[in-house]
Amino acid sequence: MLEKLQDIADGVSTSQVIKLCLGFGAVAIAGALFLTPVLDSGSQYADGDPEVIYPGIDPITTAGVSSQRRTQRYTIRRSVLQQDPSTPCLIYEDGRREGNC
């Protein structure tokens, strides 16, 4: 089988190989120029009306978390000088401290 391939390769000149490569390249470029607008025609729905993209579904979602507790604000402080730096120090607005302070 290798001998058959060598016989075929002996009959082909370098200029024929270059012409073949240029021909495939030209076909690839022409195909890309032709297929790009055809394939892009479906993307018009991505920018359009949500009713067209998601019929019957509202794509916007909002949520809220209700809490019966009062919101607490605090500062998290860590220091390399602490005995255990992996546990933070919580300092609340009223000056109260929790954790490794």
DRENPA-3360 file (N, C-alpha, C; in nm, 2 decimals, always signed):
BEGIN
1 = MLEKLQDI = +0.08/-0.12/+0.00/+0.00/+0.00/+0.00/+0.09/+0.13/+0.00 ~ +0.20/+0.12/+0.07/+0.29/+0.23/+0.08/+0.35/+0.26/-0.06 ~ +0.37/+0.15/-0.14/+0.42/+0.17/-0.27/+0.33/+0.24/-0.36 ~ +0.20/+0.21/-0.35/+0.09/+0.27/-0.43/+0.09/+0.42/-0.40 ~ +0.10/+0.46/-0.27/+0.10/+0.60/-0.23/+0.23/+0.67/-0.29 ~ +0.34/+0.60/-0.29/+0.46/+0.66/-0.34/+0.45/+0.68/-0.49 ~ +0.38/+0.59/-0.56/+0.36/+0.61/-0.71/+0.27/+0.73/-0.73 ~ +0.17/+0.75/-0.65/+0.08/+0.86/-0.67/+0.15/+0.99/-0.64;
9 = ADGVSTSQ = +0.23/+0.99/-0.53/+0.31/+1.11/-0.50/+0.41/+1.14/-0.60 ~ +0.47/+1.05/-0.67/+0.57/+1.07/-0.78/+0.50/+1.14/-0.90 ~ +0.37/+1.12/-0.92/+0.31/+1.18/-1.04/+0.25/+1.32/-1.01 ~ +0.26/+1.37/-0.89/+0.21/+1.50/-0.85/+0.32/+1.60/-0.83 ~ +0.32/+1.71/-0.90/+0.42/+1.81/-0.88/+0.39/+1.91/-0.77 ~ +0.49/+1.98/-0.73/+0.47/+2.08/-0.62/+0.37/+2.19/-0.66 ~ +0.38/+2.23/-0.78/+0.28/+2.34/-0.82/+0.14/+2.29/-0.82 ~ +0.12/+2.16/-0.85/-0.02/+2.11/-0.84/-0.07/+2.10/-0.69;
17 = VIKLCLGF = +0.02/+2.07/-0.60/-0.02/+2.07/-0.46/-0.05/+2.21/-0.41 ~ +0.03/+2.31/-0.46/+0.00/+2.45/-0.42/-0.13/+2.50/-0.48 ~ -0.16/+2.46/-0.60/-0.29/+2.50/-0.66/-0.40/+2.44/-0.59 ~ -0.39/+2.31/-0.55/-0.49/+2.24/-0.48/-0.52/+2.31/-0.34 ~ -0.42/+2.35/-0.27/-0.43/+2.41/-0.14/-0.50/+2.55/-0.16 ~ -0.46/+2.63/-0.26/-0.52/+2.76/-0.29/-0.66/+2.74/-0.33 ~ -0.70/+2.64/-0.40/-0.84/+2.61/-0.44/-0.92/+2.58/-0.31 ~ -0.87/+2.50/-0.22/-0.95/+2.47/-0.10/-0.96/+2.59/-0.01;
25 = GAVAIAGA = -0.85/+2.68/-0.01/-0.86/+2.80/+0.07/-0.97/+2.90/+0.01 ~ -0.97/+2.91/-0.12/-1.07/+2.99/-0.19/-1.21/+2.95/-0.16 ~ -1.23/+2.82/-0.16/-1.36/+2.76/-0.14/-1.40/+2.79/+0.01 ~ -1.31/+2.78/+0.10/-1.33/+2.80/+0.24/-1.37/+2.95/+0.27 ~ -1.30/+3.04/+0.20/-1.33/+3.18/+0.22/-1.46/+3.22/+0.16 ~ -1.49/+3.16/+0.04/-1.62/+3.19/-0.02/-1.73/+3.13/+0.06 ~ -1.71/+3.02/+0.12/-1.82/+2.96/+0.21/-1.84/+3.04/+0.33 ~ -1.73/+3.09/+0.39/-1.75/+3.17/+0.51/-1.82/+3.30/+0.48;
33 = LFLTPVLD = -1.79/+3.36/+0.36/-1.85/+3.49/+0.33/-2.00/+3.47/+0.30 ~ -2.03/+3.35/+0.24/-2.17/+3.32/+0.21/-2.25/+3.28/+0.33 ~ -2.19/+3.19/+0.41/-2.27/+3.13/+0.52/-2.28/+3.22/+0.64 ~ -2.20/+3.32/+0.66/-2.21/+3.41/+0.78/-2.34/+3.48/+0.78 ~ -2.38/+3.55/+0.68/-2.51/+3.62/+0.68/-2.63/+3.52/+0.70 ~ -2.62/+3.41/+0.64/-2.73/+3.31/+0.65/-2.74/+3.26/+0.79 ~ -2.63/+3.23/+0.85/-2.64/+3.18/+0.99/-2.67/+3.29/+1.09 ~ -2.64/+3.42/+1.06/-2.66/+3.53/+1.15/-2.81/+3.57/+1.15;
41 = SGSQYADG = -2.88/+3.53/+1.05/-3.02/+3.57/+1.04/-3.11/+3.53/+1.16 ~ -3.07/+3.42/+1.22/-3.14/+3.37/+1.34/-3.11/+3.45/+1.47 ~ -3.01/+3.53/+1.47/-2.97/+3.60/+1.59/-3.05/+3.72/+1.62 ~ -3.14/+3.76/+1.52/-3.22/+3.88/+1.54/-3.32/+3.86/+1.66 ~ -3.35/+3.74/+1.70/-3.44/+3.72/+1.81/-3.37/+3.74/+1.94 ~ -3.24/+3.73/+1.95/-3.17/+3.74/+2.07/-3.18/+3.89/+2.13 ~ -3.19/+3.99/+2.04/-3.20/+4.13/+2.08/-3.34/+4.18/+2.09 ~ -3.43/+4.10/+2.05/-3.57/+4.15/+2.03/-3.66/+4.13/+2.15;
49 = DPEVIYPG = -3.78/+4.12/+2.12/-3.89/+4.12/+2.22/-3.88/+3.99/+2.30 ~ -3.89/+4.00/+2.43/-3.89/+3.87/+2.51/-4.00/+3.78/+2.48 ~ -4.11/+3.83/+2.43/-4.23/+3.75/+2.40/-4.20/+3.66/+2.28 ~ -4.10/+3.70/+2.20/-4.06/+3.62/+2.08/-3.97/+3.51/+2.13 ~ -3.87/+3.55/+2.21/-3.77/+3.46/+2.26/-3.83/+3.36/+2.36 ~ -3.90/+3.40/+2.46/-3.96/+3.32/+2.56/-4.11/+3.34/+2.56 ~ -4.18/+3.27/+2.47/-4.33/+3.30/+2.47/-4.40/+3.25/+2.60 ~ -4.46/+3.34/+2.66/-4.53/+3.31/+2.78/-4.45/+3.31/+2.91;
57 = IDPITTAG = -4.32/+3.34/+2.90/-4.23/+3.34/+3.02/-4.17/+3.48/+3.03 ~ -4.18/+3.53/+3.15/-4.11/+3.66/+3.19/-3.97/+3.63/+3.23 ~ -3.87/+3.67/+3.15/-3.73/+3.64/+3.18/-3.67/+3.72/+3.29 ~ -3.74/+3.82/+3.34/-3.69/+3.90/+3.45/-3.74/+3.85/+3.58 ~ -3.65/+3.82/+3.67/-3.68/+3.77/+3.80/-3.63/+3.86/+3.91 ~ -3.72/+3.89/+4.00/-3.68/+3.97/+4.12/-3.72/+3.89/+4.24 ~ -3.65/+3.92/+4.35/-3.68/+3.85/+4.47/-3.64/+3.94/+4.59 ~ -3.70/+3.91/+4.70/-3.67/+3.98/+4.82/-3.67/+3.89/+4.94;
65 = VSSQRRTQ = -3.60/+3.92/+5.04/-3.59/+3.84/+5.16/-3.65/+3.93/+5.28 ~ -3.76/+3.88/+5.33/-3.82/+3.95/+5.44/-3.76/+3.90/+5.57 ~ -3.74/+3.99/+5.66/-3.68/+3.95/+5.79/-3.76/+4.02/+5.90 ~ -3.79/+3.95/+6.01/-3.86/+4.00/+6.12/-3.76/+4.06/+6.22 ~ -3.63/+4.03/+6.20/-3.52/+4.08/+6.29/-3.47/+4.22/+6.24 ~ -3.42/+4.29/+6.33/-3.35/+4.42/+6.30/-3.22/+4.39/+6.23 ~ -3.19/+4.47/+6.13/-3.06/+4.45/+6.06/-2.95/+4.50/+6.15 ~ -2.84/+4.41/+6.16/-2.73/+4.45/+6.24/-2.61/+4.48/+6.14;
73 = RYTIRRSV = -2.54/+4.59/+6.17/-2.42/+4.62/+6.09/-2.30/+4.59/+6.18 ~ -2.20/+4.54/+6.12/-2.08/+4.51/+6.19/-1.96/+4.51/+6.10 ~ -1.84/+4.52/+6.16/-1.71/+4.52/+6.09/-1.64/+4.39/+6.12 ~ -1.59/+4.33/+6.02/-1.51/+4.21/+6.04/-1.36/+4.25/+6.03 ~ -1.29/+4.22/+6.14/-1.15/+4.25/+6.15/-1.07/+4.13/+6.18 ~ -0.96/+4.11/+6.10/-0.87/+4.00/+6.12/-0.73/+4.06/+6.13 ~ -0.65/+3.99/+6.20/-0.51/+4.04/+6.21/-0.41/+3.92/+6.22 ~ -0.30/+3.94/+6.17/-0.19/+3.84/+6.17/-0.14/+3.83/+6.31;
81 = LQQDPSTP = -0.17/+3.93/+6.40/-0.12/+3.93/+6.54/-0.21/+3.85/+6.63 ~ -0.33/+3.81/+6.58/-0.42/+3.73/+6.66/-0.36/+3.59/+6.69 ~ -0.40/+3.53/+6.80/-0.36/+3.40/+6.83/-0.41/+3.30/+6.72 ~ -0.53/+3.32/+6.68/-0.58/+3.23/+6.57/-0.64/+3.32/+6.46 ~ -0.57/+3.36/+6.36/-0.61/+3.45/+6.26/-0.73/+3.40/+6.17 ~ -0.76/+3.27/+6.18/-0.87/+3.22/+6.10/-1.01/+3.26/+6.16 ~ -1.02/+3.29/+6.29/-1.14/+3.34/+6.34/-1.14/+3.49/+6.35 ~ -1.24/+3.55/+6.29/-1.25/+3.70/+6.28/-1.30/+3.76/+6.41;
89 = CLIYEDGR = -1.28/+3.89/+6.42/-1.33/+3.98/+6.53/-1.45/+4.06/+6.47 ~ -1.57/+4.04/+6.53/-1.68/+4.12/+6.48/-1.70/+4.24/+6.57 ~ -1.71/+4.36/+6.52/-1.73/+4.48/+6.59/-1.86/+4.54/+6.55 ~ -1.96/+4.54/+6.64/-2.09/+4.60/+6.60/-2.09/+4.75/+6.61 ~ -2.20/+4.81/+6.56/-2.21/+4.96/+6.56/-2.21/+5.01/+6.71 ~ -2.27/+4.94/+6.80/-2.28/+4.98/+6.94/-2.15/+4.96/+7.02 ~ -2.05/+4.91/+6.95/-1.92/+4.89/+7.02/-1.90/+4.75/+7.08 ~ -2.00/+4.67/+7.07/-1.99/+4.53/+7.12/-1.90/+4.45/+7.03;
97 = REGNC = -1.82/+4.36/+7.09/-1.73/+4.28/+7.01/-1.76/+4.13/+7.04 ~ -1.74/+4.05/+6.93/-1.76/+3.91/+6.94/-1.64/+3.84/+6.86 ~ -1.61/+3.72/+6.90/-1.51/+3.65/+6.83/-1.37/+3.66/+6.89 ~ -1.27/+3.65/+6.81/-1.13/+3.66/+6.85/-1.08/+3.80/+6.84 ~ -1.11/+3.89/+6.94/-1.07/+4.03/+6.93/-0.95/+4.06/+7.02;
% end
